[in-house]
Amino acid sequence: IVFLAATAGEAAARRDRLDERLGREWRTDADVFTGTAAELAERLAAGREAGLDGWRLRPGEMGPDLAAVVDDVVPALNRAPTAGDGTLRSRLRLPRPASRYARSAR
């Protein structure tokens, strides 16, 4: 679960407001990241370099956090040096299968 803002302090304050609205500490069984989009992108890029290849990012608040993931985190990851590692097929050196829709030459 991600809480993102321009500063880590702003993201933490948004998360704290959820506790206030709930009337108790908000808890979840998922990992929670609170910080900036750039910090999250750095963490995900480091995971990619360590061999991880996929994450489920759940916005803490749908509006601001989903927008930050789409508008800031994804482009940052696409700009990262490791973004061009290719597809799973290319990394496993598998040949591209023939298209079953292509016309055969007669």
Contacts in CASP RR format, 6 or more apart in sequence:
PFRMAT RR
TARGET T0000
AUTHOR 0000-0000-0000
METHOD contacts of the structure
MODEL  1
IVFLAATAGEAAARRDRLDERLGREWRTDADVFTGTAAELAERLAAGREA
GLDGWRLRPGEMGPDLAAVVDDVVPALNRAPTAGDGTLRSRLRLPRPASR
YARSAR
1 28 0 8 1.000
1 30 0 8 1.000
1 31 0 8 1.000
1 32 0 8 1.000
1 33 0 8 1.000
1 58 0 8 1.000
1 59 0 8 1.000
1 60 0 8 1.000
2 32 0 8 1.000
2 33 0 8 1.000
2 34 0 8 1.000
2 40 0 8 1.000
2 57 0 8 1.000
2 58 0 8 1.000
2 59 0 8 1.000
2 60 0 8 1.000
2 65 0 8 1.000
2 68 0 8 1.000
2 69 0 8 1.000
3 11 0 8 1.000
3 12 0 8 1.000
3 14 0 8 1.000
3 15 0 8 1.000
3 32 0 8 1.000
3 33 0 8 1.000
3 34 0 8 1.000
3 35 0 8 1.000
3 60 0 8 1.000
3 61 0 8 1.000
3 65 0 8 1.000
4 11 0 8 1.000
4 35 0 8 1.000
4 36 0 8 1.000
4 37 0 8 1.000
4 40 0 8 1.000
4 64 0 8 1.000
4 65 0 8 1.000
4 68 0 8 1.000
4 69 0 8 1.000
4 72 0 8 1.000
4 73 0 8 1.000
5 11 0 8 1.000
5 13 0 8 1.000
5 14 0 8 1.000
5 35 0 8 1.000
5 36 0 8 1.000
5 64 0 8 1.000
5 68 0 8 1.000
6 36 0 8 1.000
7 35 0 8 1.000
7 36 0 8 1.000
8 34 0 8 1.000
8 35 0 8 1.000
8 36 0 8 1.000
8 39 0 8 1.000
9 35 0 8 1.000
11 34 0 8 1.000
11 35 0 8 1.000
11 36 0 8 1.000
12 34 0 8 1.000
12 35 0 8 1.000
14 61 0 8 1.000
14 64 0 8 1.000
15 26 0 8 1.000
15 32 0 8 1.000
15 34 0 8 1.000
15 60 0 8 1.000
18 26 0 8 1.000
18 60 0 8 1.000
18 61 0 8 1.000
19 25 0 8 1.000
19 26 0 8 1.000
30 58 0 8 1.000
33 39 0 8 1.000
33 40 0 8 1.000
33 43 0 8 1.000
37 68 0 8 1.000
37 69 0 8 1.000
37 72 0 8 1.000
37 73 0 8 1.000
37 76 0 8 1.000
38 72 0 8 1.000
38 76 0 8 1.000
40 57 0 8 1.000
40 69 0 8 1.000
40 73 0 8 1.000
41 72 0 8 1.000
41 73 0 8 1.000
41 76 0 8 1.000
41 77 0 8 1.000
41 80 0 8 1.000
44 55 0 8 1.000
44 73 0 8 1.000
44 77 0 8 1.000
45 77 0 8 1.000
45 80 0 8 1.000
45 82 0 8 1.000
48 77 0 8 1.000
48 80 0 8 1.000
48 82 0 8 1.000
48 85 0 8 1.000
49 82 0 8 1.000
53 88 0 8 1.000
57 69 0 8 1.000
57 73 0 8 1.000
59 65 0 8 1.000
59 66 0 8 1.000
59 69 0 8 1.000
77 83 0 8 1.000
85 91 0 8 1.000
89 96 0 8 1.000
END
